[in-house]
Amino acid sequence: MVNELNVNDERKVRLKKLEELKTLGINPYPAKSKKEFSLVQALAKKDGEKVCVAGRLMTMREMGKLTFCHLQDDSGKMQIAFKQDDLGKENYNLFIKKIDSGDIISVEGERFTTHKGEPSILVKVWTLLTKAILPLADKFHGLQDEEIRLRKRYLEMIMNPEVKEIFVRKSKFWNSTRQFLLKEGFLEVETPALEATAGGASATPFVTHHNTLGIDVYLRISMGELWQKRLMVAGFEKTFEIGRQFRNEGMSREHLQDYTQMEFYWAYADYNMGMELVERMIKHVAFDTYGTLKFIIGNFGEIDLGQKWERYDYVSIIKEKTGLDVLKVTEKELKKKLTEVKMEYDEQEGKSSLIDALWKHCRRALKGPGFLINVPVAVSPLAKRNDGNPELTQRFQPIIGGSELGNGYSELNDPIDQAERFKEQAAMRKAGDSEAQMHDYDFVEALEHGMPPTCGFGFSERLFSFLENKPIRECVIFPLMKPVIKAE
């Protein structure tokens, strides 16, 4: 029985070939290359036309004096054929003995169609552009482990081009979002990623140290919410930002610590105007990216974003599903119910976090599309109070597939109310709630100069992952992984 070569044995074989190529005067890593057509363009050529293409060798099948290979580039895959009679014996043998699958080459030749009807290139000249020292992973056996797939994403994308397509769509998703807002008259801005006070969301921040200033700073937990509101004070009326933000919290199918977020702020608009704009934006971005408004999401089956969007009342839904009125409930009752419905919580968490955990249990049954409204002040420290009920806020969140896929408000612009809410949040933080918001005195001072009525809204790449119907980590091109410790 012949033992199969392991990766290290294969690496040794390829390193030997590398040295032999150098001995022959062949540079295995030249800087200059030649590529006149993509493989998709070459496929569209007529038989007999000359083409020059380049890419990675995916397969090699030697048949004596004829070798068929498949070449792959960014556009697709195509068969190429090497004939000893065309290349000459020495050049042909050099190719089959020193070149391996995974190597990157360029070829010049003629377009032809095989007797089986497969469009191909008959190679007249080939050039090695990159010698691969390690072999490609086996498509069916080499990348089955999720940890390996995500750690070696580049291999997964070589072997499974459909994975690459996720990130082509993701690029289109964010570009479509950007173009929609620009056409609506919004100005794209950039706000600080390092902050002296982490604000704009209820989340645990990452902490780092600024050597020059000699202070600890935080990686932002929102897309510049409190900075963009300062811009509303300054006289800007429509701004948005798309960028990375960071939350030092747990990982799940829907959550990451490092992800892309969009937030816009719109002066002289309220949450009703915001809901109308957001519904149009999500429909536009979804159709522009996928060419449809119908998506299979989770266990809900097909969800049609084109249908009428519902309105979901926060207090009513929780009362209907749990029997609790969150406007009157005690912490003890909340903890009892959370234990009953098997939702985890931290004993140090304040009432607002417990209410939010109970809501997360209830939202799972909401198919959508729709908007969550009438969220209590206790869980919305930055939203304007509801005119009809001061215990509720003018907050809205898109609900799709049992989850909130965005967050928006009629923004709180009363500096006295904002200062009081910051004090309450600071007290909760002092009591042990690491997700409670910090008191931002500078922001309150800015509000005292006057901020017009404003609607703010943001969504993250969680929306994209739901449209893809994949865990969010699958939709990050290089997700953060624990480093592998290798022996010296």
C-alpha positions as CSV (number, residue, x, y, z in Angstrom):
1,M,0.0,0.0,0.0
2,V,1.4,3.4,-1.0
3,N,1.2,6.0,1.7
4,E,-0.3,9.3,0.6
5,L,2.0,12.3,0.8
6,N,1.3,14.6,3.6
7,V,1.5,18.4,3.3
8,N,5.1,18.6,4.6
9,D,6.2,15.9,2.1
10,E,4.5,17.8,-0.7
11,R,6.2,21.0,0.4
12,K,9.6,19.4,0.2
13,V,8.9,18.1,-3.3
14,R,7.9,21.6,-4.4
15,L,10.8,23.3,-2.8
16,K,13.1,20.9,-4.7
17,K,11.3,21.9,-8.0
18,L,11.7,25.5,-7.1
19,E,15.5,25.2,-6.8
20,E,15.6,23.2,-10.0
21,L,13.7,26.0,-11.8
22,K,16.2,28.5,-10.5
23,T,19.1,26.3,-11.6
24,L,17.6,26.4,-15.1
25,G,17.6,30.1,-15.1
26,I,13.8,30.4,-14.6
27,N,12.6,33.1,-12.1
28,P,9.7,31.5,-10.2
29,Y,8.5,34.9,-9.0
30,P,8.9,37.4,-11.8
31,A,7.6,41.0,-11.4
32,K,6.4,41.4,-14.9
33,S,3.5,39.4,-16.3
34,K,1.3,39.4,-19.3
35,K,-2.5,39.1,-19.3
36,E,-4.5,40.6,-22.1
37,F,-7.9,38.9,-21.5
38,S,-9.9,37.5,-18.6
39,L,-10.9,33.9,-18.9
40,V,-14.5,35.0,-19.4
41,Q,-13.4,37.2,-22.3
42,A,-11.4,34.3,-23.7
43,L,-14.4,32.0,-23.5
44,A,-16.3,34.5,-25.7
45,K,-13.7,34.4,-28.5
46,K,-14.1,32.5,-31.7
47,D,-12.1,29.4,-32.5
48,G,-8.8,30.3,-34.0
49,E,-8.5,33.7,-32.3
50,K,-5.3,34.4,-30.4
51,V,-5.6,34.9,-26.6
52,C,-3.2,35.7,-23.7
53,V,-4.6,34.8,-20.3
54,A,-3.2,34.2,-16.8
55,G,-4.5,32.5,-13.6
56,R,-4.0,29.7,-11.1
57,L,-3.8,26.1,-12.3
58,M,-6.5,24.2,-10.6
59,T,-6.2,20.7,-12.2
60,M,-3.7,18.9,-14.4
61,R,-4.5,15.7,-16.3
62,E,-1.5,14.3,-18.3
63,M,-2.2,12.0,-21.2
64,G,1.2,11.2,-22.7
65,K,2.0,13.9,-25.1
66,L,-1.1,15.9,-24.3
67,T,-2.0,17.6,-20.9
68,F,-5.3,19.2,-20.1
69,C,-5.5,21.7,-17.3
70,H,-8.1,24.1,-15.8
71,L,-7.0,27.7,-15.3
72,Q,-8.9,29.9,-12.9
73,D,-8.8,33.7,-12.6
74,D,-11.1,36.3,-11.0
75,S,-13.7,35.9,-13.7
76,G,-14.0,32.1,-13.9
77,K,-12.4,28.9,-15.1
78,M,-11.4,27.6,-18.5
79,Q,-9.7,24.5,-19.9
80,I,-6.2,24.9,-21.5
81,A,-4.3,22.2,-23.4
82,F,-0.6,21.6,-23.7
83,K,0.7,19.6,-26.7
84,Q,4.2,18.3,-26.9
85,D,4.2,18.8,-30.7
86,D,3.4,22.5,-30.3
87,L,5.7,23.2,-27.4
88,G,8.6,21.0,-28.2
89,K,9.6,18.0,-26.0
90,E,11.9,19.9,-23.7
91,N,9.5,22.7,-22.9
92,Y,6.6,20.3,-22.6
93,N,8.5,18.1,-20.1
94,L,9.6,21.1,-18.2
95,F,5.9,22.0,-17.7
96,I,4.6,18.5,-16.7
97,K,7.6,17.8,-14.3
98,K,8.1,21.2,-12.6
99,I,4.7,22.8,-12.6
100,D,1.9,21.8,-10.2
101,S,-1.7,22.6,-9.5
102,G,-1.8,25.8,-7.5
103,D,1.0,27.5,-9.5
104,I,0.1,30.7,-11.3
105,I,1.0,30.9,-15.0
106,S,0.3,33.0,-18.1
107,V,-0.4,31.3,-21.4
108,E,-0.6,32.5,-25.0
109,G,-2.4,30.4,-27.6
110,E,-5.4,29.9,-29.8
111,R,-9.0,29.5,-28.8
112,F,-10.5,26.1,-29.9
113,T,-13.3,23.7,-29.0
114,T,-12.6,20.1,-28.0
115,H,-14.5,17.2,-29.7
116,K,-16.6,17.1,-26.5
117,G,-17.6,20.7,-27.0
118,E,-15.6,22.3,-24.3
119,P,-14.2,25.8,-25.1
120,S,-10.4,25.7,-24.6
121,I,-7.0,27.3,-25.3
122,L,-4.3,25.5,-27.2
123,V,-1.2,26.8,-25.5
124,K,1.7,28.0,-27.7
125,V,3.7,29.8,-24.9
126,W,3.5,29.4,-21.2
127,T,5.3,31.4,-18.4
128,L,5.5,30.6,-14.7
129,L,4.4,33.6,-12.7
130,T,4.3,32.2,-9.1
131,K,5.5,28.8,-7.8
132,A,3.2,27.5,-5.1
133,I,5.1,25.8,-2.3
134,L,2.0,24.4,-0.6
135,P,-0.7,22.4,-2.4
136,L,-4.3,23.5,-2.7
137,A,-6.8,22.0,-0.2
138,D,-9.0,19.2,-1.4
139,K,-12.4,20.7,-2.2
140,F,-14.4,17.9,-0.6
141,H,-12.1,16.9,2.3
142,G,-9.6,19.6,3.0
143,L,-11.8,22.5,4.2
144,Q,-14.7,20.9,6.0
145,D,-13.7,22.2,9.5
146,E,-15.3,25.6,10.1
147,E,-12.3,26.8,12.1
148,I,-9.9,25.9,9.2
149,R,-12.2,27.4,6.6
150,L,-12.4,30.8,8.4
151,R,-8.8,30.8,9.4
152,K,-7.7,30.0,5.8
153,R,-10.4,32.0,4.0
154,Y,-8.1,32.5,1.0
155,L,-8.0,28.8,0.3
156,E,-11.8,28.5,0.7
157,M,-12.2,31.2,-1.9
158,I,-9.8,29.5,-4.3
159,M,-11.6,26.2,-4.0
160,N,-15.2,27.6,-3.7
161,P,-15.6,30.7,-5.9
162,E,-19.1,31.1,-4.7
163,V,-17.6,32.2,-1.3
164,K,-15.9,35.1,-3.2
165,E,-19.3,36.1,-4.6
166,I,-20.5,36.8,-1.1
167,F,-18.0,39.6,-0.8
168,V,-18.7,40.9,-4.3
169,R,-22.3,41.2,-3.2
170,K,-21.2,42.7,0.1
171,S,-19.3,45.4,-1.7
172,K,-22.4,46.2,-3.8
173,F,-24.5,46.2,-0.7
174,W,-22.5,49.0,1.0
175,N,-21.9,50.9,-2.3
176,S,-25.7,50.8,-2.9
177,T,-26.3,52.1,0.6
178,R,-23.8,54.9,0.0
179,Q,-25.2,55.9,-3.3
180,F,-28.8,55.9,-2.0
181,L,-27.9,58.3,0.8
182,L,-25.8,60.6,-1.5
183,K,-28.8,60.8,-3.9
184,E,-31.0,61.7,-0.9
185,G,-28.7,64.7,-0.2
186,F,-26.7,63.3,2.7
187,L,-23.1,64.2,3.2
188,E,-20.6,61.4,4.0
189,V,-18.4,62.3,7.0
190,E,-15.7,60.7,9.1
191,T,-15.8,60.8,12.9
192,P,-13.2,59.6,15.5
193,A,-12.6,55.9,16.0
194,L,-10.8,56.6,19.3
195,E,-12.8,58.4,21.9
196,A,-12.2,59.6,25.4
197,T,-15.8,58.7,26.2
198,A,-17.5,55.7,24.5
199,G,-20.9,56.9,23.5
200,G,-23.9,56.4,21.2
201,A,-24.8,52.9,22.3
202,S,-25.2,50.6,25.2
203,A,-22.3,48.3,24.8
204,T,-19.0,47.3,26.4
205,P,-16.1,49.1,24.7
206,F,-12.5,48.0,24.0
207,V,-10.0,50.0,25.9
208,T,-6.5,51.0,24.8
209,H,-3.9,53.5,25.9
210,H,-2.9,56.7,24.0
211,N,0.8,57.0,24.8
212,T,1.3,60.7,23.7
213,L,-1.7,62.0,25.6
214,G,-1.2,59.6,28.5
215,I,-4.8,58.6,28.7
216,D,-6.9,55.5,28.2
217,V,-9.2,55.7,25.2
218,Y,-12.0,53.6,23.8
219,L,-12.6,52.2,20.3
220,R,-16.0,53.5,19.2
221,I,-19.1,51.5,19.9
222,S,-21.3,53.6,17.5
223,M,-20.7,55.1,14.1
224,G,-20.0,58.5,15.5
225,E,-23.6,59.1,16.9
226,L,-22.7,61.8,19.3
227,W,-20.2,63.4,16.9
228,Q,-22.8,63.4,14.0
229,K,-25.3,65.1,16.4
230,R,-22.6,67.7,17.1
231,L,-22.6,68.3,13.3
232,M,-26.4,68.9,13.5
233,V,-25.7,71.5,16.1
234,A,-23.0,73.0,13.8
235,G,-25.6,73.4,11.0
236,F,-25.2,70.3,8.9
237,E,-28.6,68.9,8.1
238,K,-27.9,65.5,6.5
239,T,-24.8,63.4,7.3
240,F,-23.9,59.7,7.3
241,E,-20.9,57.5,7.9
242,I,-20.0,54.0,7.0
243,G,-17.1,52.4,8.9
244,R,-15.9,49.9,11.5
245,Q,-17.0,49.9,15.1
246,F,-16.1,47.7,18.0
247,R,-17.9,46.1,20.9
248,N,-16.2,43.9,23.5
249,E,-19.1,41.5,23.8
250,G,-20.0,37.9,23.0
251,M,-20.0,36.3,19.6
252,S,-23.1,34.6,18.1
253,R,-24.8,33.9,14.8
254,E,-25.8,37.6,14.8
255,H,-23.0,39.3,16.7
256,L,-19.3,40.2,16.2
257,Q,-16.9,42.5,18.1
258,D,-15.6,44.2,14.9
259,Y,-18.0,45.0,12.1
260,T,-19.2,47.6,9.6
261,Q,-22.0,50.0,10.4
262,M,-23.8,52.8,8.7
263,E,-25.5,55.6,10.6
264,F,-27.3,58.7,9.2
265,Y,-28.6,61.9,10.9
266,W,-31.3,64.0,9.4
267,A,-32.2,67.4,10.8
268,Y,-35.8,68.6,10.8
269,A,-37.0,65.0,10.5
270,D,-38.7,62.7,13.0
271,Y,-39.0,58.9,13.4
272,N,-42.0,58.7,11.1
273,M,-40.0,60.3,8.3
274,G,-37.1,58.1,9.2
275,M,-39.2,54.9,8.9
276,E,-40.4,55.9,5.4
277,L,-36.8,56.6,4.3
278,V,-35.3,53.5,5.8
279,E,-38.0,51.2,4.3
280,R,-37.2,52.7,0.9
281,M,-33.4,52.4,1.5
282,I,-33.6,48.7,2.6
283,K,-35.8,47.8,-0.4
284,H,-33.4,49.7,-2.8
285,V,-30.2,48.2,-1.4
286,A,-31.7,44.7,-1.3
287,F,-33.0,44.8,-4.9
288,D,-29.8,46.6,-6.2
289,T,-27.7,43.9,-4.6
290,Y,-29.8,40.7,-5.3
291,G,-32.3,41.7,-8.0
292,T,-35.2,40.6,-5.8
293,L,-37.1,41.6,-2.7
294,K,-37.9,38.0,-1.7
295,F,-35.5,36.2,0.7
296,I,-35.3,32.9,2.5
297,I,-34.3,33.7,6.1
298,G,-33.7,31.3,8.9
299,N,-36.7,29.1,9.7
300,F,-39.2,31.7,8.5
301,G,-39.2,30.6,4.9
302,E,-39.7,33.3,2.3
303,I,-39.8,36.9,3.5
304,D,-41.0,39.5,1.0
305,L,-39.6,42.9,1.7
306,G,-41.9,44.3,-0.9
307,Q,-45.1,43.6,1.1
308,K,-46.6,46.0,3.6
309,W,-44.3,46.6,6.6
310,E,-46.0,45.9,9.9
311,R,-45.8,48.0,13.1
312,Y,-44.8,46.0,16.3
313,D,-45.6,47.6,19.7
314,Y,-42.8,46.7,22.2
315,V,-44.9,46.7,25.4
316,S,-47.9,44.9,23.9
317,I,-45.8,42.1,22.3
318,I,-43.9,41.4,25.6
319,K,-47.2,41.4,27.5
320,E,-48.9,39.2,25.0
321,K,-46.1,36.6,25.1
322,T,-45.0,36.7,28.7
323,G,-47.8,38.4,30.7
324,L,-45.5,41.1,32.0
325,D,-46.0,44.8,31.7
326,V,-42.5,46.1,31.3
327,L,-43.6,49.6,32.4
328,K,-44.6,48.3,35.8
329,V,-42.5,45.2,36.3
330,T,-39.9,44.7,39.0
331,E,-36.3,43.4,38.6
332,K,-37.3,40.3,40.6
333,E,-40.2,39.6,38.2
334,L,-38.0,40.1,35.2
335,K,-35.3,37.7,36.5
336,K,-38.0,35.1,37.3
337,K,-39.5,35.3,33.9
338,L,-36.0,35.2,32.1
339,T,-35.2,32.0,34.1
340,E,-38.5,30.6,33.1
341,V,-38.0,31.2,29.4
342,K,-34.4,30.0,29.6
343,M,-32.8,33.4,28.7
344,E,-29.4,34.0,30.2
345,Y,-28.7,37.2,32.2
346,D,-26.1,38.6,34.5
347,E,-27.1,39.2,38.1
348,Q,-25.3,42.6,38.0
349,E,-27.4,43.8,35.0
350,G,-29.8,46.7,35.6
351,K,-33.5,46.7,34.9
352,S,-33.1,48.1,31.3
353,S,-30.8,45.2,30.3
354,L,-33.2,42.7,31.8
355,I,-36.1,44.2,29.9
356,D,-34.0,44.1,26.7
357,A,-33.2,40.4,27.3
358,L,-36.9,39.6,27.7
359,W,-37.6,41.5,24.4
360,K,-35.0,39.4,22.6
361,H,-36.9,36.3,23.7
362,C,-40.1,37.7,22.4
363,R,-38.8,39.0,19.0
364,R,-37.9,35.5,17.8
365,A,-41.4,34.9,16.6
366,L,-41.7,38.1,14.5
367,K,-41.3,37.3,10.8
368,G,-41.4,40.8,9.4
369,P,-40.9,42.9,7.6
370,G,-41.9,45.7,9.9
371,F,-40.8,48.2,12.5
372,L,-40.6,47.9,16.2
373,I,-42.1,51.1,17.9
374,N,-43.0,52.5,21.3
375,V,-39.8,51.3,23.1
376,P,-39.6,52.3,26.8
377,V,-37.3,55.1,27.9
378,A,-35.5,52.7,30.2
379,V,-33.9,51.0,27.2
380,S,-33.6,54.1,24.9
381,P,-31.4,56.7,26.7
382,L,-30.8,58.7,23.5
383,A,-34.4,58.8,22.0
384,K,-37.0,61.5,22.3
385,R,-40.0,60.7,24.5
386,N,-43.3,59.9,22.9
387,D,-45.7,62.8,23.0
388,G,-48.6,60.6,24.0
389,N,-46.8,58.6,26.7
390,P,-43.5,60.0,28.3
391,E,-42.6,56.5,29.4
392,L,-42.1,55.5,25.8
393,T,-39.8,56.8,23.1
394,Q,-39.9,57.7,19.4
395,R,-37.6,54.8,18.5
396,F,-37.9,52.4,15.5
397,Q,-36.1,49.3,14.5
398,P,-36.6,47.2,11.3
399,I,-37.7,43.7,12.2
400,I,-36.9,40.9,9.7
401,G,-36.5,37.2,10.4
402,G,-37.0,37.5,14.2
403,S,-34.3,40.1,14.8
404,E,-33.8,43.9,14.9
405,L,-31.7,44.8,11.8
406,G,-31.2,48.5,12.6
407,N,-32.0,51.2,15.1
408,G,-33.4,54.7,14.8
409,Y,-34.9,57.5,16.8
410,S,-36.4,60.9,16.9
411,E,-33.2,62.0,18.6
412,L,-33.2,63.5,22.1
413,N,-32.3,67.2,21.8
414,D,-33.4,68.3,25.3
415,P,-30.1,68.9,27.1
416,I,-31.7,68.7,30.6
417,D,-33.4,65.4,29.8
418,Q,-30.3,64.0,28.2
419,A,-28.1,64.9,31.2
420,E,-30.6,63.2,33.6
421,R,-30.6,60.0,31.4
422,F,-26.7,60.0,31.3
423,K,-26.7,60.3,35.2
424,E,-29.0,57.3,35.4
425,Q,-26.9,55.3,32.9
426,A,-23.7,56.3,34.9
427,A,-25.3,55.0,38.1
428,M,-26.1,51.7,36.4
429,R,-22.5,51.5,35.1
430,K,-21.1,52.2,38.6
431,A,-23.4,49.4,39.9
432,G,-21.8,46.9,37.6
433,D,-23.6,47.2,34.3
434,S,-20.7,47.3,31.8
435,E,-23.0,48.1,28.9
436,A,-24.6,51.2,30.4
437,Q,-23.7,54.4,28.8
438,M,-21.0,56.8,30.0
439,H,-21.9,60.4,30.9
440,D,-20.6,62.7,28.1
441,Y,-20.5,66.2,29.5
442,D,-19.1,67.7,26.3
443,F,-22.0,66.3,24.3
444,V,-24.6,67.8,26.7
445,E,-22.8,71.1,26.5
446,A,-23.2,70.9,22.7
447,L,-26.9,70.2,23.0
448,E,-27.2,73.3,25.2
449,H,-26.2,75.3,22.2
450,G,-29.3,73.9,20.4
451,M,-29.7,70.9,18.1
452,P,-32.7,71.0,15.7
453,P,-35.2,68.1,15.7
454,T,-33.3,65.2,14.2
455,C,-33.9,61.6,13.1
456,G,-30.9,59.2,13.4
457,F,-30.7,55.6,12.1
458,G,-28.1,52.9,11.6
459,F,-27.8,49.4,10.4
460,S,-24.8,47.0,10.4
461,E,-23.6,44.2,8.2
462,R,-26.0,42.0,10.3
463,L,-28.6,43.1,7.7
464,F,-26.4,41.8,4.9
465,S,-25.9,38.4,6.7
466,F,-29.6,38.0,7.1
467,L,-30.2,38.6,3.4
468,E,-27.4,36.0,2.7
469,N,-29.1,33.7,5.2
470,K,-25.7,33.0,6.8
471,P,-24.1,33.5,10.2
472,I,-22.5,36.9,10.3
473,R,-19.0,35.4,10.7
474,E,-19.4,33.7,7.3
475,C,-20.0,37.2,5.9
476,V,-16.8,38.7,7.2
477,I,-13.9,38.3,4.7
478,F,-11.3,37.6,7.4
479,P,-13.0,37.1,10.8
480,L,-10.9,37.4,14.0
481,M,-9.6,34.1,15.1
482,K,-7.5,32.9,18.0
483,P,-3.9,32.7,16.9
484,V,-2.5,29.2,16.4
485,I,0.6,28.7,18.5
486,K,3.2,26.8,16.4
487,A,6.2,25.0,17.9
488,E,9.5,26.4,16.8
